[in-house]
Amino acid sequence: MKVSVIDLGYNSLKLVSYEVKRDKTFAAYGQESILARVGEGLDETGMLGDQPIKRTLNALKLLRDIVELQHVDHVLPIATSAVREAGNKALFLKQAVVDSGFAFKVLSEREEAVYSYSGARAALAVDSGLFFDLGGGSLEMVLFEETRIRKILSVPLGALRLTDLYAGKDGGFSRKNYVRMRKRIVDLLPGPKDFPADQKLDLVGVGGTVRAIARFDQIREKYPVNKLHNYTMKRNSVQLVHQTLNNMEVKDIKRITSIGQDRARSIVAGSLVIQLLMEKIDFRRLIVSTHGLRDGVLAAFLQDPVSYRKGSIDSLIQRPKNVSSNTQSPGRQFIESLYSGGLMNKRERAILLQAVEEIPDLPLTNPETLFYVALESDSVLSHPDQIILSLSLAHARGMKRTDWIQATYQGLLDDDTEETVERIAAIIKLSEILEETGSRIRVNFEGRHKIRVKVEHGHRHFPEELLRASLKDFEEVFDLKIT
């Protein structure tokens, strides 16, 4: 099934198209972005202007042709702060239906924050923290702790809105207006009193400004991994990026390929919001997510279309609990038994559980290509752990030498990476057999270097010789005697 989400923001209009599987998992296969600037002039008049409306309606006609050409099954049009705040939103929404056929769902501040948070949260392994989505018109924030959302905040600190309010005609900021903008940001941002004092929190950010400064930082640092999702920026890096951009003219920022012409005008204001948020609440690092609002909207629609259309978000506020051990797949159960027996550490366990989840979707290709395919996919793992996962998958598929790959990423890897890869690859081989055949291995530990395994055959053909060979590799790598 194909589903497209149309996201009408303060500055840009985006179409993202997804392929949805039967188990309701999904992956994006195409996207379009148009600088419609529907929120232009909104703060001065309180209304959507004639020209912004005209630009937006013309862009919607183009998106209608795209989804019709692709034979999309469902289209989910959503609008955020600009349309939400406009005095003439009803007239605009009616005209959008007439001209394009798209009936927009105007998200409340609460809906926008929760959908964006749930889309990012599903793609990251973060237990407690502050999530934020910095858009063109507003800044949405969600304070979360394990399975609960503690607080939802929305403030009018969008990057483009601040730029329109305080920048000159050339897009630059006078010293006086920069100070005024900084004061407004500090006054509207939450402070330490709004957060639990005894809780260690991570800061997770989404949005075009976040992606732009992260990519700029990666280029500056000569970062070896070409991906933004789960990239971590330290506070001093965010400060340095903002200072660098603030000292440049807009015409020079436009030449920076990682930022682009469309975002050059608003990047200074946006990066200042992020910097001051980190300073005011004393966050030491920022975790970047490339998943957010559109992923959350699609997930909510797939979970319960009726509740989505009614605007009910109660089911998204509580995060589902982990699957109990008695319903785990054979591969996962095997991994958990080895972890509980002390044969692997917490980090190796997390990498292996992710491997079991990703293996069914990996292409049948040569090991070297497999490494890059696995590394390019978005994962809940940190970048160093995803490199190890990708190396382990390639090793399990027959790649004997990985030292040349490790040399490329040596700044992100530990000295014992090769040993870790061999251990994880040996378990991956066994887990694949169990998953493919529906079989299970019961493990009993009879000493520090001795274990007894009992194999319960599944309903499909069981490869006994392949299992023996894989167990022998496992035995050697872990220095064990297996009965």
C-alpha positions, 0 to 999 in steps of 0.5 A: 500500500502507498500512503503520502503525507502532505505537510504544509508548514510555515515556510515549506510544503512537503510531500513524502510518499511511503510504501507500507507493508502488511505489518504496518511498518513503512519506508519512504520512497520519494519526497518533494519540497516546495518553498510556498512560504504560506506564513509570509506576513502572518505576524503583521496582519494575522491573515494568510496573504493573497500571494502566499495563498496563490503560491500554495494552491499552485504547489498543491496542484502540482502535488496532486498530479504527483500522487495521482501519477504514483497511484497513491492509496491514501493521502494525509494532508496536514497543516501546522502553525501558519494555517492554525493561527490564520484568521482566514484559515477556513476560507483557505482550507475550502479553496484548497479542497476546490483547487486540489481535492486535499482536505487538510487536517489542521493540527493543534499545538498538542497534536503537532508536538505529539505526532512529531515526538512519536515519529522521532521516538520510534527511530531512537533509543532514548529513554528520557529527555526533551524532544523538540521540533523547530519549524518555520513558525513555532517550536514544539517541545515534549518532555518524556520519561520512559513510557510517559509524556510529562509535559507538552510545550509550544512557543512561537519561536520558529526560525522564519518567524523570528527572521521576519520579525528581527532581520533587515531586508538583506536578511542580516541582523543589526546588533540591536535587533539581534539582542532583541531577538535573543531576549525574546528567545530566552524569555519564551524558552522553558527553564530548569524549573520546568524539568526534574532536577534529579533526571538525566535528560537527552535533547533530541531535535528534528526539523530542517534547521537541526539537519542543516547545522548538523550537516554543516558540523559534519563537513567541518569535522570531516565526519566519516559517516554520511548520515544525519540520523542519530548524529550527536552534536556537543553544545560547543559545536552548536555554539561554534556553528551559530557564531560562524553563520552569524558572522557571515552575510546571507549571500555567503551562507547561500553558497554553503551546500549543506544549508542551501538557498532556501534556508540561508535566510533563517538559519541564524535565528534557528541555530540561535534558538537551539543554542539558547535552549541548550544553554538555558537548560544545560544540555551538553549534547544534541541528538539529531533525528531525521524522523518526526512529524510525518512519520508520526502522522502516518503511524497514527493513521495506520494504528487507528484511522478513526482516532487519527481523523478525530484528533485523538492522541491518547494512545500515542502518549503511552509508549508500548511496553516491550514484548514479553520473553514468552512471545519473542522470536527464536533469534531474540530468545537465543540472544537474551539467553546468552546475555543473561548467561553473561556471554555478551555485554549490554552493548552487544545485546542491543546490536544483535537485537537490531540485527535480528530486526533488520535481517529480513529486509536486507537485500541478497547481495555481496558482503561489501555492498551489504555493509553499505546498505546496512550502514545507510539505513536509519537505526536506533543504534549510535553511529559507532554501534551501527558500523559494528552491526554493518561489519558483523552482517558483512562478516556473517555473509562471508567477508573475512577481512574488514580491516580496510573498512575499519580504517575508514571509521577508526576515529569512531571505533574501539581497539577491540572492534575486530573481536567484537565483530567476530563475536556478533557475527557468530551469533548472527549466523545462529540466529538466522538459522533459528529465525528461518526454520522457526527452531529454538536453542535452549542454553544451559550454562554448566561452567565458565567455559562450558554450555549445553545446548538443546535444539528444538526443531521448527516446522521447516526443514532443519539444516543440521550440518549448517547448524553444526558448522555455525556452532563450531564457529561460535565455540571457537570465537567464545572459547567454549566447550559446547555439548 
